[in-house]
Amino acid sequence: MTTFPPSIAFLPELVLLLGALVIFFITLGESRSKQARSAALLTSLLAIASGLVCLNQQGTLFDGAYRVDLFSQVLKLVFACGFTLILLLSGDLPDIRDDIKAEYYLFLTISVGGLTMLVSCVDIITLVVVLEVSAFPLYLMVPMRREREGQRSQMECAIKYMMFGVAANGVMFFGMSYLFGLTGTPPCQFCCLNCSRSFTRHWLSLVWQ
């Protein structure tokens, strides 16, 4: 496997994270939704360009917890294209309150950045962290819809969405704790290997008994 510099193999993620940082500084001002949208659109276009540049790269980063290959790079390119399409089709966000439109673009960028990192995670710990990074901004985006006359369902939807997400996370953590305790290692490939060996020994012991 060819090893590339981490700064090159991790380029699409760096673009999205830096774009989110720029949008964060934009949100510190007042009435800067247009600047935030422009920054988010520029970030998405740069993510597409960086995804095309890194399309054929392969490598392992962060002590084996992060793997870059053709499969992950293609999905990152798809996410970047979808990000751009969302920004172009959403227009000026008429259903989002004017005072929080900049924050909407910030959370959307962070969520897309989490998705791009999710497809390269091959470790249980990094998988959980990145999954939360991609999911929690969506919890905050749901109640951002503008309240209409006689309709305030966005807060109810946000609370239900968060409660279901927290419950799902609890079940996931419970299952992953069992998986880690059974295999004794966080990398996913070793977890599957050790888990299959453990089940094989278990069934063999039952047969011989």
LINTA-V378075 format. One record per residue. RES is the residue in one letter. SS is DSSP state (helix for helix, strand for strand, loop for the rest). BURIAL is b if it has 24 or more other ideal C-beta (glycine too) atoms within 12 Angstrom, else e. Layout:
res={RES	RES}
ss={SS	SS}
burial={BURIAL	BURIAL}
//
This chain:
res={M	T	T	F	P	P	S	I	A	F	L	P	E	L	V	L	L	L	G	A	L	V	I	F	F	I	T	L	G	E	S	R	S	K	Q	A	R	S	A	A	L	L	T	S	L	L	A	I	A	S	G	L	V	C	L	N	Q	Q	G	T	L	F	D	G	A	Y	R	V	D	L	F	S	Q	V	L	K	L	V	F	A	C	G	F	T	L	I	L	L	L	S	G	D	L	P	D	I	R	D	D	I	K	A	E	Y	Y	L	F	L	T	I	S	V	G	G	L	T	M	L	V	S	C	V	D	I	I	T	L	V	V	V	L	E	V	S	A	F	P	L	Y	L	M	V	P	M	R	R	E	R	E	G	Q	R	S	Q	M	E	C	A	I	K	Y	M	M	F	G	V	A	A	N	G	V	M	F	F	G	M	S	Y	L	F	G	L	T	G	T	P	P	C	Q	F	C	C	L	N	C	S	R	S	F	T	R	H	W	L	S	L	V	W	Q}
ss={loop	loop	loop	loop	loop	helix	helix	helix	helix	loop	helix	helix	helix	helix	helix	helix	helix	helix	helix	helix	helix	helix	helix	helix	helix	helix	helix	loop	loop	loop	loop	loop	helix	helix	helix	helix	helix	helix	helix	helix	helix	helix	helix	helix	helix	helix	helix	helix	helix	helix	helix	helix	helix	loop	loop	loop	loop	loop	strand	strand	strand	loop	loop	loop	loop	strand	strand	strand	loop	helix	helix	helix	helix	helix	helix	helix	helix	helix	helix	helix	helix	helix	helix	helix	helix	helix	helix	helix	helix	helix	loop	loop	loop	loop	loop	strand	loop	helix	helix	helix	helix	helix	helix	helix	helix	helix	helix	helix	helix	helix	helix	helix	helix	helix	helix	helix	helix	helix	loop	loop	strand	loop	strand	helix	helix	helix	helix	helix	helix	helix	helix	helix	helix	helix	helix	helix	helix	helix	helix	helix	helix	helix	loop	loop	strand	loop	loop	strand	loop	loop	strand	loop	helix	helix	helix	helix	helix	helix	helix	helix	helix	helix	helix	helix	helix	helix	helix	helix	helix	helix	helix	helix	helix	helix	helix	helix	helix	helix	helix	helix	helix	helix	helix	loop	loop	loop	strand	helix	helix	helix	helix	helix	helix	helix	helix	helix	helix	helix	helix	helix	helix	helix	helix	helix	helix	helix	helix	helix	loop}
burial={e	e	e	e	e	e	e	b	b	b	b	b	b	b	b	b	b	b	b	b	e	b	b	b	e	b	b	e	e	e	e	b	b	e	e	b	b	e	b	b	b	b	b	b	b	b	b	b	e	b	b	e	e	b	b	e	b	e	b	b	b	b	e	e	b	b	b	b	b	e	e	b	b	e	b	b	b	e	b	b	b	e	b	b	e	b	b	e	e	e	e	e	b	e	e	b	e	e	e	b	b	b	b	b	b	b	b	b	b	b	b	b	b	b	b	b	b	b	b	b	b	b	b	b	b	b	b	b	b	b	b	b	b	b	b	e	b	b	b	e	b	b	b	b	b	e	e	e	e	e	e	e	e	e	e	e	e	e	e	e	e	e	e	e	b	e	e	e	e	e	e	e	e	e	e	b	e	e	b	b	e	e	b	e	b	b	b	b	e	e	b	e	e	e	b	e	e	e	e	e	e	e	e	e	e	e	e	e	e}
//
